[in-house]
Amino acid sequence: MTAHVTIELVTLDDAEEIQQIASHPDVVATTRLPDPYPENGAQTWIKMLLPRQKAGDEYAFAIRRAEDGKIVGVCGFVTVHKDQHLAEYGYWIGKPYWNHGYATAAGRLAIEYARKHIKLKKLFAHSLEQNPASCRVLEKLGFEKKKKLRNSNDPHHGDAAIYVYEKTL
């Protein structure tokens, strides 16, 4: 069964729902979100995001379950290099919504958006080695694993290994 989701650019109206699902310890443990996720972290992040989104330097989408519009996660493109038609793709899904296909379904929509509206030609993504489900999602989306790095700069995951993925659009 294919998960049915929509994606919409994140707005301040999404802060409360994003805060609730981003704060879960299992989400923080498998992503590069701050640990612990700060109180009002979603609102602070969205306020920093909006001018970057308006300038075309970053795009973040609320992933909504089609049946009821509930936010199940976030995906998008950070560090958009317009001159190189390149960006980093990232995503996370709230713990109650894991293993429902939402990440893959949203990823397909986001990649199509990147191709059509941002005119990107290449994407890269990172996944923690300790998160094999995320690696599988990226591979389903057509990303190829290129290398393994030690993440020595991450205060939350120590020197955990990170896989680097790439996809040509």
Beta strands, then each sheet from edge to edge (+ up, - down):
strand 1: 5-9
strand 2: 59-65
strand 3: 71-81
strand 4: 86-93
strand 5: 122-128
strand 6: 144-150
strand 7: 161-168
sheet 1: 1+ 2- 3+ 4- 5- 7+ 6-
end
